[in-house]
Amino acid sequence: MTPERYQRLMQVLNKRQNNLAVVLENVFDPHNISAVMRSCDAVGIQDIYVLNSKIPRHKKWGSKSSSSAAKWLTVHQFTDADACITEIRKKYGKILTTHLSSDATEIYDMDLTRSVALVFGNEHAGVSDEIRALADGNFIIPQVGIIKSLNISVACAVTIYEAYRQKKKAGHYDQRNLPEPRFNGLLNEWGVTGEE
């Protein structure tokens, strides 16, 4: 590994955020998942949870839209909703779903600097009633057009870039965010040794 490559990977890991995750519930199109992965990598999200409780488990992601982002992320796959939510609760303070409803909070009015997992649902049905019942709240992306929804990968990108803006302003990217064991574990996974 070249010194330049080593420095680049260290810079990326130093920006990874330990308290922000994306959850995809029964997202059918692997290209949508891959596009989400690319956006997550771009803002320093390491963990993505892929829940397939109503559709078959994905065997691979759409590589063209991800630009190989999947190999740099930790993808947790689940087929049981309760098991997925239980695992997420161990690590994140809040679980928030995106759903068009009267009790939803606009993303620009939320505090996304806290520990949070953001749930995005199926392309057609959205987040299920089951997951919404297990979550701590609901958010929407404000829109003024005729069509009241965005493509899932676009909705995710808009949301996590708002999280990025808030976290950057709060200084979350100015210091290492990952705990030491996780940081070292990812270094090992990425093939980085201390000898470079």
Secondary structure as UniProt FT lines:
FT   HELIX           3..15
FT   STRAND          17..25
FT   HELIX           30..43
FT   STRAND          45..51
FT   HELIX           63..66
FT   TURN            67..68
FT   HELIX           69..72
FT   STRAND          74..78
FT   HELIX           81..91
FT   STRAND          94..98
FT   TURN            102..103
FT   STRAND          105..106
FT   HELIX           107..109
FT   TURN            112..113
FT   STRAND          116..120
FT   TURN            123..125
FT   HELIX           129..134
FT   STRAND          137..140
FT   HELIX           152..169
FT   TURN            170..173
FT   HELIX           180..189
FT   TURN            190..191
FT   TURN            194..195
//
